[in-house]
Amino acid sequence: MPLIIYTILLRLAAPLLWAYMFVRARGAASTWQIFSAERFGFYALPWDGEAPVWVHAVSLGETRAAQTLILQFLARGERVLLTHMTATGRAEGARLFAAEISAGRLRQQWIPYDFSGATQKFFQHYRPRLGILIEREVWPNLIEQAQLAAVPMVLASARFSEKSYKQVKQIDKVFLTLMRDTYAGIDLTLAQTEDDATRLYEVGALNIHVVGNLKFDVSLPALAVDAGRAWRMRLNRPVISIASTREGEDTLFVQALARQESPALFLLIPRHPQRFDETAALLEQAGIATLRWSALRHNTEPEQMLAGIKVVLCDTLGEMPFFYAASDVAIVAGSFVPVGGQNLIEACALGTPVIVGPHTYNFSEAVANAVEIGAAAQIQSSDPLDAAQRAVSMAVFWLQDQQALSEKSRLAREWVAQHTGATARILQQITELEAARAQTLPTQH
């Protein structure tokens, strides 16, 4: 009964959800394909061949996190179905797996909306032999239809913050056992931390193991990293990146940069492409000398073009490894407004010391560990503008002591190295799950 009530209310609320997606997409609504057939469970191309391993990576961060795991499945000769909810996630998947897509070894699709009919059609069309949800995105009808189709479901590298825990509890106050039944329907839950595991158990998840965070197994492209470091050396000027800014943060950092006098070059990197033009307008209004990365990236003499330039607005996608490699310090945003923070691990893996804001509940344990070891610093302030200003000032201050900065860089690399191995542990747990299921299936004659 709770699932039926949820499904009816979801249908009634669907226009509001689509309106939200349209607003979020802004000028990029066409790339989101909000009303495409795929999102309703209709697929133009048949699936030929053996049942695929299905991996769902909702957005950009989850897609990057899933890369090493997907590559392992591909190396075993599996075919992979990769689904997303957001356009940035799909674009990153297309970039990361271009060769595999071209060879027919991996297919990308939109995840269907969580209507019972759409999710049923999805499973009937692809008949995956295994479903893996990366980090989050647990939907009631999706799990229900997976059970009906006898598709084992894995929640991998699961993060479950205190905020998420409270939200799920609130949902079950309205829908009784809806989310408890949904989490109980997941065959294997592989949590990032003990705290994540405890909260997941309390909302109904079973068969829980702590395996760590896939993001520590990050595989960064060597060519991009080498190019970023060479660009920084040629520039002969300190570089501070302000990475993955979310809605509202660009305004904060533009104001902070307007007040900051420093010879450093700042790379301002909005997380979503629909805000590139808006951020450019903010920089222009503030009178900050700015150059777009798209106008600079192919220039062989960047130091000449950047003379007198304070900010480079990074208006391309998929180049974060280059930007982090080119940076002396990285301010990792998404943490200066209450959206939970963005991934600081990529920067640390490259030895780029990190500064984050006060709102990091999506990465709370990683941030706490990085701060404790000295690889990162966290700004604590209830005033968002003050937090942004203090972050910029701290980054500039760090540049003044190169020996201390080098030590932070070493600690950052060591911290990431100490936490790798989640991919192997996830694969081992999945192997054990499949072996156990094989023993319980009826013998075919």
C-alpha positions in Angstrom: 0.0 0.0 0.0 2.8 2.6 0.8 4.3 2.0 -2.7 0.9 2.5 -4.4 0.3 5.7 -2.5 3.8 6.9 -3.4 3.4 6.1 -7.1 0.0 8.0 -7.3 1.5 11.1 -5.6 4.6 10.9 -7.8 2.4 11.0 -10.9 0.5 14.0 -9.5 3.7 15.8 -8.5 5.5 14.9 -11.8 4.9 18.3 -13.5 6.5 20.1 -10.5 9.5 17.7 -10.7 9.9 18.3 -14.5 9.7 22.1 -13.9 12.4 21.8 -11.3 14.6 19.9 -13.8 13.9 22.5 -16.5 15.0 25.3 -14.1 18.1 23.4 -13.0 19.0 22.8 -16.7 18.4 26.4 -17.6 19.8 27.0 -21.1 20.9 23.4 -21.4 17.4 21.9 -21.2 17.8 20.2 -24.6 20.8 18.2 -23.3 18.8 17.0 -20.4 16.1 15.5 -22.7 13.6 15.8 -19.9 10.7 14.3 -22.0 12.8 11.8 -24.0 11.4 8.3 -24.6 14.2 6.8 -22.6 13.1 8.6 -19.4 9.7 6.8 -19.7 11.2 3.4 -20.4 11.0 3.3 -24.2 14.2 2.5 -26.1 14.9 2.7 -29.8 17.7 0.2 -30.0 17.3 -3.4 -29.0 19.8 -4.9 -26.6 21.7 -7.6 -28.4 23.8 -10.2 -26.7 24.3 -11.3 -23.1 22.7 -9.6 -20.1 24.7 -6.5 -19.2 26.0 -5.3 -15.9 24.0 -2.2 -15.2 25.7 0.7 -13.4 23.7 3.8 -12.4 25.8 7.0 -11.8 23.3 9.8 -11.2 25.6 12.8 -12.0 29.1 14.0 -12.6 30.7 12.9 -9.4 29.2 9.5 -9.3 30.2 8.9 -12.9 33.8 9.8 -12.2 33.7 7.6 -9.0 32.4 4.6 -11.0 35.1 4.8 -13.6 37.6 2.3 -12.1 34.8 -0.2 -11.2 33.3 0.0 -14.8 36.8 -0.5 -16.3 37.2 -3.7 -14.2 33.9 -5.1 -15.5 34.9 -4.2 -19.1 38.3 -5.9 -18.6 36.5 -9.1 -17.6 34.7 -9.0 -20.9 31.4 -7.8 -19.5 29.1 -5.5 -21.4 28.0 -2.5 -19.4 24.9 -0.4 -19.4 25.6 3.0 -17.8 22.6 5.2 -16.8 22.4 8.8 -15.5 19.9 11.3 -14.4 21.8 14.6 -15.2 23.3 15.9 -18.4 26.7 16.5 -16.8 26.9 12.9 -15.7 26.0 11.7 -19.2 28.5 14.0 -20.8 31.2 12.8 -18.5 30.4 9.2 -19.2 30.5 9.8 -22.9 34.0 11.4 -22.5 35.4 8.7 -20.2 34.1 5.7 -22.2 34.2 7.1 -25.7 36.2 4.1 -27.1 34.0 1.5 -25.3 30.8 3.1 -26.5 32.1 3.2 -30.1 33.1 -0.5 -29.8 29.6 -1.4 -28.5 30.9 -2.6 -25.1 29.2 0.1 -23.2 25.8 1.8 -23.8 24.6 4.9 -22.1 20.9 5.7 -21.3 18.8 7.9 -19.1 17.5 6.2 -16.0 13.7 6.1 -16.3 11.6 8.2 -14.0 10.5 6.2 -11.0 7.1 5.3 -12.4 6.2 1.6 -12.1 5.5 1.2 -15.8 8.7 3.0 -16.9 11.0 1.0 -14.6 9.3 -2.2 -15.6 9.9 -1.5 -19.2 13.6 -0.7 -18.4 14.1 -4.2 -16.9 12.2 -5.9 -19.6 14.2 -4.3 -22.3 17.7 -4.7 -20.9 17.3 -7.6 -18.5 20.6 -6.8 -16.7 22.1 -9.6 -14.7 23.3 -7.2 -12.0 22.4 -3.6 -11.0 24.9 -1.4 -9.2 23.8 2.0 -7.8 26.8 4.3 -7.1 26.7 6.1 -3.8 23.0 7.0 -3.6 19.8 7.2 -5.8 17.6 4.6 -4.2 14.1 4.8 -5.7 11.2 2.6 -4.5 9.7 1.5 -7.8 13.2 0.9 -9.3 14.0 -1.5 -6.5 10.6 -3.1 -6.6 10.8 -3.8 -10.3 14.4 -5.1 -9.9 13.1 -7.6 -7.3 10.2 -8.7 -9.6 12.8 -9.1 -12.5 15.1 -11.1 -10.2 17.9 -8.6 -10.7 20.3 -8.5 -7.7 20.9 -4.9 -6.6 24.0 -3.5 -5.1 24.4 -0.1 -3.5 28.2 0.6 -3.9 30.4 3.1 -2.2 27.2 4.2 -0.4 27.3 7.5 1.4 24.4 8.3 3.7 24.7 11.6 5.7 22.8 12.6 8.8 20.8 14.9 6.5 19.8 12.0 4.2 19.0 9.9 7.3 16.6 12.5 8.6 15.0 12.9 5.1 14.3 9.2 4.8 12.9 9.1 8.3 10.5 12.0 7.4 9.4 10.2 4.2 8.5 7.1 6.3 6.5 9.2 8.7 4.2 9.9 5.7 4.6 6.7 3.7 4.9 4.3 6.6 7.4 1.6 5.6 8.1 2.8 2.0 11.8 3.6 2.3 12.5 0.9 4.9 11.1 -1.7 2.5 13.1 -0.1 -0.4 16.4 -0.3 1.4 15.6 -3.8 2.6 15.1 -4.7 -1.0 18.8 -4.0 -1.9 20.7 -7.3 -1.9 24.1 -5.9 -0.9 24.9 -2.5 0.6 28.6 -1.5 0.5 29.1 1.6 2.7 31.9 4.1 2.6 32.3 4.4 6.4 31.1 2.9 9.6 28.8 5.9 10.2 27.2 5.5 6.7 26.7 1.8 7.5 25.0 2.5 10.8 22.6 5.0 9.3 21.8 2.7 6.4 21.1 -0.1 8.8 18.7 2.1 10.8 16.7 2.9 7.7 16.3 -0.7 6.7 19.3 -1.8 4.7 20.6 -5.4 5.2 23.7 -7.3 4.3 25.9 -4.2 4.9 29.7 -4.1 4.6 32.1 -1.2 4.9 34.4 -1.0 1.8 35.6 2.6 1.6 35.1 5.3 -1.0 35.5 4.6 -4.7 36.7 8.2 -5.2 40.0 7.2 -3.6 40.7 4.9 -6.5 40.5 7.8 -8.9 42.3 7.2 -12.2 43.5 10.6 -13.5 44.6 10.9 -17.1 48.4 11.2 -17.2 48.4 13.4 -20.3 46.1 16.0 -18.7 48.0 15.9 -15.5 51.4 16.4 -17.2 49.9 19.1 -19.4 48.5 21.0 -16.4 51.9 20.9 -14.6 53.7 22.0 -17.7 51.2 24.9 -18.2 51.8 26.0 -14.6 55.6 25.9 -15.0 55.4 28.0 -18.2 53.1 30.5 -16.6 55.7 31.1 -13.8 52.9 32.5 -11.6 51.1 31.0 -8.6 47.7 29.5 -9.4 44.7 29.0 -7.1 41.7 27.1 -8.4 38.2 27.7 -7.0 36.7 24.4 -8.2 33.1 23.1 -8.6 31.3 26.2 -7.5 27.5 25.6 -7.0 24.6 28.0 -7.4 25.2 31.1 -5.2 28.9 30.5 -4.7 30.1 32.3 -7.8 28.7 35.5 -6.4 30.5 34.9 -3.1 33.8 34.3 -4.7 33.6 37.1 -7.2 33.1 39.4 -4.3 36.0 37.8 -2.4 38.3 38.1 -5.4 37.3 41.7 -6.0 38.7 42.5 -2.5 41.9 40.4 -2.8 45.2 41.8 -4.0 47.5 39.0 -5.0 49.8 38.2 -7.9 48.2 34.8 -8.1 46.0 33.7 -11.0 42.6 32.4 -10.0 40.9 29.6 -11.9 37.1 30.0 -11.3 35.4 26.7 -12.2 31.6 26.5 -12.1 30.4 23.0 -11.7 27.5 23.3 -14.3 27.9 24.7 -17.8 24.6 26.6 -17.7 26.2 29.1 -15.3 29.3 29.9 -17.4 27.7 33.0 -19.0 26.1 34.1 -15.7 29.5 33.9 -13.9 31.2 35.8 -16.7 28.7 38.6 -16.3 29.4 38.7 -12.5 33.1 39.0 -13.1 32.6 41.8 -15.6 30.2 43.7 -13.3 32.8 43.5 -10.5 35.5 44.9 -12.8 37.8 41.9 -12.5 40.1 41.3 -15.4 39.0 37.9 -16.8 39.8 35.6 -19.7 37.7 32.6 -20.6 39.6 29.3 -20.7 37.9 28.4 -24.0 39.8 31.4 -25.6 43.1 30.5 -23.9 43.4 26.7 -23.8 45.0 26.2 -27.3 47.4 29.2 -27.0 51.0 28.2 -26.9 52.1 31.4 -25.0 49.6 31.7 -22.2 51.8 33.9 -20.1 51.5 36.7 -22.6 47.7 36.4 -22.9 47.4 36.3 -19.1 49.4 39.4 -18.4 47.1 41.7 -16.4 44.5 38.9 -16.0 43.3 38.0 -12.5 40.7 35.3 -13.2 40.4 32.6 -15.8 36.8 31.5 -16.1 37.0 27.8 -16.8 34.1 27.3 -19.2 34.7 23.7 -20.4 33.9 20.3 -19.1 36.1 17.3 -18.3 39.3 19.2 -17.6 39.4 19.2 -13.8 42.6 17.0 -13.7 44.4 19.6 -15.8 43.2 22.5 -13.6 44.1 20.7 -10.3 47.5 19.8 -11.7 48.1 23.4 -12.7 47.1 24.7 -9.2 49.3 25.4 -6.2 46.2 25.4 -3.9 42.6 24.3 -4.6 39.5 25.8 -2.9 36.9 23.0 -3.3 33.5 24.6 -3.4 30.0 23.2 -3.0 30.9 23.6 0.7 30.3 27.4 1.1 26.5 27.0 0.6 24.6 24.1 2.3 24.7 21.5 -0.5 27.1 19.1 1.2 30.5 19.8 -0.5 32.2 18.4 -3.5 35.0 15.8 -3.9 38.3 16.9 -2.6 40.1 13.6 -3.3 41.1 14.3 -6.9 43.0 17.4 -5.9 44.7 15.7 -3.0 45.6 12.7 -5.3 47.6 15.2 -7.4 49.3 16.7 -4.3 47.3 19.9 -4.4 46.5 21.1 -0.9 42.8 21.8 -0.4 40.6 24.4 1.4 36.9 23.7 2.0 34.0 25.5 3.5 31.8 24.7 6.4 29.2 22.5 4.6 30.8 19.2 3.9 28.3 16.6 5.1 28.6 14.6 1.8 32.3 14.1 2.5 32.3 14.5 6.3 34.7 11.7 7.2 37.0 12.4 4.2 37.3 16.1 5.1 37.9 15.3 8.8 40.7 12.9 8.0 42.3 15.2 5.4 42.2 18.1 7.9 43.6 16.0 10.7 46.5 14.8 8.6 47.3 18.3 7.3 46.3 17.7 3.7 43.4 20.2 3.9 41.9 23.0 5.9 38.3 23.8 6.6 36.9 27.2 7.1 34.3 27.5 9.8 32.0 30.5 9.5 28.2 31.0 9.6 28.5 33.9 7.1 28.9 32.5 3.5 30.7 35.6 2.2 33.0 35.7 5.2 33.8 32.0 4.6 34.6 32.6 0.9 36.8 35.6 1.8 38.7 33.7 4.4 39.3 30.8 2.0 40.8 33.0 -0.6 42.9 34.8 2.0 44.1 31.4 3.4 45.1 30.2 -0.1 47.1 33.4 -0.7 48.7 33.0 2.7 49.8 29.4 2.0 51.6 30.6 -1.2 54.0 32.6 1.0 55.6 29.5 2.6 56.7 27.1 -0.2 58.3 24.6 2.2 55.1 24.3 4.2 53.1 24.1 1.0 55.3 21.3 -0.3 54.7 19.4 3.0 50.9 19.8 2.6 51.3 18.4 -0.9 53.2 15.4 0.3 50.6 14.7 3.0 47.7 15.0 0.5 49.2 12.4 -1.8 50.0 10.0 1.1 46.4 10.4 2.5 44.9 9.3 -0.8 47.3 6.4 -1.1 46.4 5.1 2.3 42.7 4.9 1.4 42.7 3.2 -1.9 41.3 -0.3 -2.6 37.5 0.2 -2.5 37.2 -1.1 -6.1 38.8 -4.4 -5.2 36.7 -4.8 -2.1 33.5 -4.0 -4.0 34.3 -6.6 -6.7 35.1 -9.2 -4.0 31.7 -8.6 -2.3 29.9 -8.8 -5.6 31.7 -12.0 -6.5 30.6 -13.5 -3.1 27.0 -12.3 -3.6 26.8 -13.9 -7.1 28.3 -17.2 -5.8 25.8 -17.3 -3.0 22.9 -16.6 -5.4 24.1 -19.3 -7.8 24.0 -21.9 -5.0 20.4 -21.0 -4.2 19.0 -20.9 -7.8 17.2 -24.0 -9.0 19.2 -26.4 -11.2 18.4 -26.0 -14.9 17.7 -29.3 -16.7 
